[in-house]
Amino acid sequence: MGLGKSRRVALAALFGVLIFISKILMPTPIDKAVVVFQALFLALSFLLLGFPGATLVALVGGLLTAIWRAPLAPITLTFALLYGQLVDIFMLLFKVKAASGDVKTGRLMVALTLSTAVVGLTSYYVTVNILPLLPRNPILEISILVAGTISGAVAGYLAATIWRKALRHIMDAQAPVKDR
C-alpha cells in the first residue's frame, strides 16, 4: 500500500503549497493561533506518505513561507521543520495508524495537540524572550496557546474523518492486487 515516488513528491509539494497559502492569508499573530489547516495537512501527509511525510511537507511549506517573510526566514523555516518532525515523531510514538490501515482518532488528536502546543510555546518563547522580536503580552500568549491547542485537536479529528471517509479508500485502490 503506497504511492509511487513521483506521486509522493507531488503530494508533498501540493500539501506544502496549501500550508503556505493558509499562512499568508492570515496576518501575524493570527496565523500562529489558527493552525488547523497546517496541522491537518501535516497529519494527512503522515498518513498518506508515512514517516517522514509531515517533515517533507513542512519543509516545502516552510521554504515558501520563508521566501514570503524573508526577514524572518531562518526562524520560519526552523519552526516549520520542528512542527513537521514533531508530528511525524508523535504519530509514530502514539501508533496513530493501525496495521489494518485505520487510524485511532483519540491518539491522532493527542499527537497533533502536543505537536502544536510544543511548537507554539517554543516559538513564542524564542521570539519574545531569546530574540525579542515581539513584546510580552500575556493575553496574547494565552490566546495563542489556547487557540493553537484547540486547532491541533480539531485538525486531528478532521484528519481522522477525512482518512476514513475518503483517503483510506484511495490508498486501498493504489495497493497492488495479490496473486491468488
Residue pairs with C-beta under 8 A, 6 or more apart in sequence:
1 101
1 171
1 172
1 174
1 175
2 50
2 171
2 174
2 175
3 11
3 48
3 49
3 171
3 174
8 49
8 53
11 45
11 48
11 49
12 45
12 49
12 53
12 56
12 57
12 60
13 60
15 41
15 42
15 44
15 45
15 57
15 60
15 61
16 56
16 57
16 58
16 59
16 60
16 61
16 63
16 64
17 60
17 61
17 64
18 37
18 41
18 61
19 37
19 38
19 41
19 42
19 57
19 58
19 60
19 61
19 65
20 60
20 61
20 64
20 65
20 68
22 31
22 37
22 38
23 31
23 38
23 61
23 65
23 68
24 65
24 68
26 34
29 134
29 140
29 144
32 120
32 123
32 124
32 144
32 148
33 143
33 144
33 147
33 148
33 151
34 147
34 151
35 116
35 120
35 148
35 151
35 152
35 155
36 151
36 152
36 154
36 155
36 158
37 155
38 61
38 83
38 155
39 87
39 112
39 115
39 116
39 151
39 152
39 155
39 156
39 159
40 155
40 158
40 159
40 162
41 57
41 61
42 54
42 57
42 58
42 83
42 84
42 87
42 112
42 115
43 54
43 87
43 91
43 108
43 111
43 112
43 155
43 156
43 159
44 159
44 162
44 163
44 167
45 53
45 54
45 56
45 57
46 53
46 54
46 87
46 88
46 91
46 96
46 97
47 53
47 96
47 97
47 103
47 159
47 163
47 167
48 167
48 171
49 56
49 57
51 88
51 91
51 92
52 84
52 85
52 88
53 88
54 83
54 84
54 85
54 87
54 88
54 91
55 81
55 84
55 85
55 87
55 88
56 84
57 84
58 80
58 81
58 83
58 84
58 85
58 87
59 80
59 81
59 84
61 80
62 76
62 77
62 79
62 80
62 81
62 84
63 77
65 76
65 77
65 80
66 72
66 73
66 74
66 76
66 77
66 80
67 73
69 76
72 133
75 123
75 126
75 127
75 131
75 133
79 119
79 122
79 123
82 119
82 122
83 115
83 116
83 119
86 114
86 115
86 118
86 119
87 111
87 112
87 115
90 110
90 111
90 112
90 114
90 115
91 97
91 108
91 111
93 111
94 104
94 107
94 108
94 110
94 111
95 104
95 107
96 103
96 104
96 107
96 108
96 111
97 103
97 104
98 104
101 168
101 171
101 172
102 164
102 168
103 159
103 160
103 163
103 164
104 160
105 156
105 157
105 160
105 161
108 156
108 157
108 159
108 160
109 152
109 153
109 156
109 157
109 160
110 156
111 156
112 152
112 153
112 155
112 156
112 159
113 149
113 152
113 153
113 156
114 152
115 152
116 148
116 149
116 151
116 152
116 155
117 145
117 148
117 149
117 152
120 144
120 145
120 148
120 149
121 145
124 134
124 141
124 144
124 145
127 133
127 134
128 134
128 135
128 136
128 141
